[in-house]
Amino acid sequence: MSSSHDHTGAPLQHHDSGKLGKKATASEIDLHEDLEHGEDGPVGALPVPPVDKRRAGLHRALSARQVSMIAIAGTIGTGLFLGTGRSLAQGGPASMLLCYGIVGFIVYITLLLLGEMATQYPVAGSFNAYATRFFSPSYGFALSWNYWFNDAVSVASDLTAAQLVLQYWTTWHTWVVSLIFWVFLVTVNAIHVRAYGELEYWLSSLKVVTVVIFIILGIVVNVGGNQEHQYIGGKNWHIPGAPFVGGFGGFARVFVTASFAYGGTESLGITAGETKNPSRNMPRVVKFVFWRILLFYILSILLMGLNVPYTYPGLSNKETTTSPFTIVFQMAGSTVAGSFMNTVILTSVLSAGNHALFAGTRVLYGLATTTPAQAPAVFGYTTRSGVPIIALFATSSVSILCFGSSFIGSGELWGWLQNIVGVSNQIAWLSIGLASWKFRRAWIRQGRPLSEMKFRAAWTWPWGPYFVVITVTALIIIQGWSSVIPKFSAVDFISFYIEIPAMIIMYFAWMIIMRPASSPVLPASPPPLNDEVVETPRRPGIVRRTWKRVTYHDSVDVRTVDLRRDEHEEEPEDLIDDQKREAKLKGRWRYFWKVYYAIV
């Protein structure tokens, strides 16, 4: 049985704020999709792009409460607590506020597009699987490995960030704590998905409370509740060099740190394969992200820029990075308050590493369990508790990068890792836009009514995918400005753009490997009768064969891609959960439950 759900407590219905039952027409499709693909038939007629077929290996054990907090964990982490110090030092308060606001809006639209696909097809691998299925198998292969590397490097980045946080107290062998954190994270993720979800829930709860306290405290500090008992107001926006530090180069550079900070929100879709009642829970989680971005990021960053000067000693340099959160707590009270905030930041580092390790493990599992497989089958092995244990060990092994800080400097290493992860996040958002563009066109082209979509962000039709693709591409291009002008920095340039040629190489490598034979075997002709002259089929000329090989591509055809395979069908537990929810929302405490479900 298949049904749809609204994200509120209303009776079961489709998530479509547009006209229900509207039939798709060919007139809504761009004429470009109707171009012929040649005599070999549409590309979609090739073997179906790989989609997860072994979801049974994973367990749907994450509740709506845990998935909501996982979304918060992807939004609040080292990027907000620690990366904002680097952003403020390099770009100034105005650049930081503008860049985080722009990237935040792009991320919100991106998650709405992802939510449509993840609710309809809740499979392991998420947007990697959707890029493979709806856009191009070769591109999906390159994207999946790129995003796995992104998550693996994120774990190393978070462990390096732990070293930076510890330097607030001591500089003695900080790598030891990174090693302890690494062992703890691998152990938690190896137990059961519920262990991951529960740890993430409580760590994220602590982060949410901390951010709320920071916002209140930041306002108090700004109006005079600080150790100097002075009104700060907007003074730090008018010191020499502010509010735009470093001109356009400084402004552009903040984009990559903002992308690093917002990175992880797109991994909401990765949890879809292990989320209870995804038709109900995924739309709720995706829509709630907007308010998190507005509250946790924009308000926090505004208060940082007002209270902390970009010239603050030790805010960001080669050896260390100081959190603006810690600085504001110090301004409000004492070193004890700063130490408390630093302790919270250390737990956020642990949470961010936990989140990245979980996501990277599931991406690698998805690569191994697709058809055809895009990774060795051994990575698809799961324990009895549903944990892809081999994929977990492979993902965590990349964290050895964090120990390079002993030779490079923790601040410098963390900056490079931040650039790599930030660009990888942008590539992921770009890919979600491309997959959504082809998914929506396929849905309309094949005549399926929009009312059959379990969740639809109607206000983003039809411009949403185009907006994401164009804006993210612009971000990727301009953010490396400071590595070229006024002086070329090879190391910075490589950290900004190394993933782009890597993606291109993997894309063409997979396409060449999976490309069908150029000269198909012709069927045998029946023997001639008497003196009958039989013409032998002519083999295409070398020029034509060469041209077909050169121009070959595996772009998915929207006319033939299968839109029904892997659609989520409601399970008995889902329907029972819906009934319980509706009973609560109609009962005596209905207002309490409405507030509760709006929050968690």
Secondary structure as GFF3:
##gff-version 3
##sequence-region A 1 600
A	DSSP	beta_strand	15	16	.	.	.	ID=ss1
A	DSSP	three_ten_helix	26	28	.	.	.	ID=ss2
A	DSSP	three_ten_helix	31	34	.	.	.	ID=ss3
A	DSSP	three_ten_helix	43	45	.	.	.	ID=ss4
A	DSSP	three_ten_helix	55	57	.	.	.	ID=ss5
A	DSSP	alpha_helix	64	75	.	.	.	ID=ss6
A	DSSP	alpha_helix	78	78	.	.	.	ID=ss7
A	DSSP	pi_helix	79	83	.	.	.	ID=ss8
A	DSSP	alpha_helix	84	120	.	.	.	ID=ss9
A	DSSP	alpha_helix	127	130	.	.	.	ID=ss10
A	DSSP	pi_helix	131	135	.	.	.	ID=ss11
A	DSSP	alpha_helix	137	166	.	.	.	ID=ss12
A	DSSP	alpha_helix	175	191	.	.	.	ID=ss13
A	DSSP	alpha_helix	193	222	.	.	.	ID=ss14
A	DSSP	three_ten_helix	235	237	.	.	.	ID=ss15
A	DSSP	alpha_helix	247	262	.	.	.	ID=ss16
A	DSSP	three_ten_helix	265	274	.	.	.	ID=ss17
A	DSSP	alpha_helix	278	292	.	.	.	ID=ss18
A	DSSP	pi_helix	293	299	.	.	.	ID=ss19
A	DSSP	alpha_helix	300	307	.	.	.	ID=ss20
A	DSSP	alpha_helix	324	332	.	.	.	ID=ss21
A	DSSP	alpha_helix	335	369	.	.	.	ID=ss22
A	DSSP	three_ten_helix	377	380	.	.	.	ID=ss23
A	DSSP	alpha_helix	389	397	.	.	.	ID=ss24
A	DSSP	three_ten_helix	398	404	.	.	.	ID=ss25
A	DSSP	alpha_helix	405	408	.	.	.	ID=ss26
A	DSSP	alpha_helix	410	445	.	.	.	ID=ss27
A	DSSP	three_ten_helix	450	452	.	.	.	ID=ss28
A	DSSP	beta_strand	455	456	.	.	.	ID=ss29
A	DSSP	three_ten_helix	458	460	.	.	.	ID=ss30
A	DSSP	alpha_helix	464	478	.	.	.	ID=ss31
A	DSSP	three_ten_helix	481	483	.	.	.	ID=ss32
A	DSSP	alpha_helix	490	497	.	.	.	ID=ss33
A	DSSP	alpha_helix	499	514	.	.	.	ID=ss34
A	DSSP	alpha_helix	542	550	.	.	.	ID=ss35
A	DSSP	alpha_helix	572	586	.	.	.	ID=ss36
A	DSSP	alpha_helix	590	599	.	.	.	ID=ss37
###
